[in-house]
Amino acid sequence: MTRLDDLPDVLTPKQVAEYLQISHDAVRALLRSGRLRGVNAGAKQSKYWRITKEAIREFTSTTEPAQGMKKPNKSSVVKTYF
């Protein structure tokens, strides 16, 4: 897996999708909803979004699990695999 520090300072939605291992459409939905900060460099419905590494760090540090999912704690992960 690629490290965020190895990527360019400004990324396309495709690059972000590959890094986060989600679909391109999911990245665009996150951008439109404001959950992921980005700049739309074109018209209102343009596909010319650009996202900074700082925005990705912010998103990954504040993202909560999907509804009904819990963040695993260390002991539950160890019990699951051992």
C-alpha positions as CSV (number, residue, x, y, z in Angstrom):
1,M,0.0,0.0,0.0
2,T,1.2,3.5,-0.8
3,R,2.0,5.8,2.0
4,L,0.3,9.2,2.0
5,D,3.7,10.9,2.2
6,D,4.8,9.3,-1.0
7,L,1.9,10.9,-3.0
8,P,1.8,14.3,-4.5
9,D,0.7,17.3,-2.4
10,V,-2.5,17.7,-4.4
11,L,-4.4,14.6,-5.6
12,T,-7.2,13.8,-8.0
13,P,-10.3,11.9,-6.9
14,K,-8.9,8.8,-8.7
15,Q,-5.7,9.0,-6.7
16,V,-7.6,9.5,-3.4
17,A,-9.9,6.5,-4.3
18,E,-6.9,4.3,-4.8
19,Y,-5.3,5.5,-1.6
20,L,-8.5,5.0,0.5
21,Q,-9.4,1.8,-1.4
22,I,-12.9,3.1,-2.2
23,S,-14.6,3.9,-5.4
24,H,-14.2,7.0,-7.4
25,D,-17.9,7.7,-7.0
26,A,-17.6,7.4,-3.2
27,V,-14.8,10.0,-3.2
28,R,-17.0,12.4,-5.3
29,A,-19.9,11.9,-2.9
30,L,-17.6,12.7,0.0
31,L,-16.5,15.8,-1.7
32,R,-20.0,16.9,-2.6
33,S,-21.2,16.3,0.9
34,G,-18.3,18.3,2.4
35,R,-17.0,15.3,4.5
36,L,-13.8,15.4,2.5
37,R,-12.5,18.9,1.7
38,G,-11.5,19.6,-1.8
39,V,-11.5,22.3,-4.5
40,N,-13.6,22.1,-7.6
41,A,-11.4,23.7,-10.2
42,G,-14.1,23.8,-12.9
43,A,-17.8,24.4,-13.2
44,K,-20.3,23.5,-10.4
45,Q,-20.8,19.9,-11.7
46,S,-17.2,19.6,-12.9
47,K,-15.1,16.5,-12.4
48,Y,-12.0,18.6,-11.8
49,W,-11.8,18.2,-8.0
50,R,-8.4,18.4,-6.3
51,I,-7.7,17.2,-2.7
52,T,-4.8,18.0,-0.6
53,K,-2.9,15.5,1.6
54,E,-3.9,17.6,4.6
55,A,-7.6,17.1,3.7
56,I,-7.1,13.3,3.5
57,R,-5.3,13.3,6.9
58,E,-8.2,15.3,8.4
59,F,-10.7,13.0,6.9
60,T,-9.1,9.8,8.0
61,S,-8.5,11.1,11.6
62,T,-12.1,12.2,12.1
63,T,-14.1,9.6,10.2
64,E,-16.4,7.5,12.3
65,P,-17.3,3.9,11.5
66,A,-20.4,3.3,9.5
67,Q,-23.6,3.2,11.5
68,G,-23.9,0.0,13.5
69,M,-20.2,-0.7,13.3
70,K,-17.8,-0.3,16.2
71,K,-14.1,0.6,16.2
72,P,-12.3,-2.5,17.3
73,N,-10.3,-2.2,20.4
74,K,-6.9,-3.9,20.7
75,S,-8.1,-6.8,22.9
76,S,-11.0,-7.7,20.6
77,V,-8.7,-7.8,17.6
78,V,-6.2,-10.1,19.4
79,K,-9.0,-12.4,20.5
80,T,-10.4,-12.6,17.0
81,Y,-7.2,-13.8,15.5
82,F,-5.7,-15.8,18.3
